[in-house]
Amino acid sequence: MFAVYAARTDAEQPLTALESGERPAPRARDGWTTVTVRAASLNHHDLWSLRGVGLGEESLPMILGCDAAGIDADGNEVVVYPVIGLCGHGVGPREPRSILTERYQGTFAEQVTVPAWNVLPKPKELTFEEAACLPTAWLTAYRMLFTKAGVQPGNSVLVQGAGGGVATAAIVLAKAAGLRVYATSRDEAKRKRALELGAHGVFEPGARLPHRVDAVVETVGAATWSHSVKSLRPGGTLVISGATSGPSPRAAELNRIFFLELNVVGSTMGTKEELAGLLDFCAVTGVRPVIDSVLPLDRAREGFEHLAAGEVFGKIVLTV
């Protein structure tokens, strides 16, 4: 079958490790199901895999891709939940959890095999392309807002780094849930897009907000950390799920954190139940993922190049 995969890893020039071509079709396994992929979406995780982060030499070549929507072995339209090994489903209780492409072949292929527990019904209201955007970036944003930050309608939230997959999802979800949303970006065009998505105010990184917020969605890391901490009201919550600008800020702002009793919470991905909730949320409210572009699978390299250059707003989707 045709697939897009990491043939090797390269920490300095990750795209040189990306190849496409024929790979073995997935084999049948007890308790697993084979999904015929209709659409899959890119994540920064795919670039990190090409760099060798979380992907060892012993696992190569590895088909990339965490997110997908397609047709399962019984003919059902489904969405793939990409965390394998959670609660032992399909692999046994002692195997540590992993995300697709770390231990198991990913979704940038004509077919992918996952434990039967890892597929959810695709709402009829969503296209395959829309559904394929949800399981990683949008699920991460959903968990950050509603589980980790615990925001309520009427609360305010700052989303750092508008344009990235998680940040874009957070703006749309927060707006739909009745929150006051502020967003930052270094790029004027991305700030304008954030306004179009429903942000109540957009700012350059580090700018003073109209007031301190109840929560901050942080995926940028070192470059925006100080601003995130300073933007919180006393008792507010900063939720971090990534650090694209680096993990070590120059100032940790510890005095401010303990004096104002701020909450700093880490968040990674989300549960299968939260993905089901996100799918229902989109179906009921009419919220749809922001899609930057849709490319056929054999043009995946173009998508990777745009993602690596930071030239995206929303998700890049690959169709099979």
Secondary structure, DSSP 8 states (H G I E B T S, - for coil): -EEEEESS--SS-GGGGEEEEE-------TTEEEEEEEEEE--HHHHHHHHTTT--GGG-SEE--SEEEEE-TTS-EEEE--EESGGGTTT-TTS--EETTTSS--SSBSEEEEEGGGEEE--TTS-HHHHTTIIIIIHHHHIIIIIIS---TT-EEEESSTTSHHHHHHHHHHHHTT-EEEEE-S-HHHHHHHHHTT-SEEE-TT---SS-EEEEEE-S-TTTHHHHHHTEEEEEEEEE---TT-S--S---HHHHHHTT-EEEE--S--HHHHHHHHHHHHHH-----EEEEEEGGGHHHHHHHHHHT--SSEEEEE-
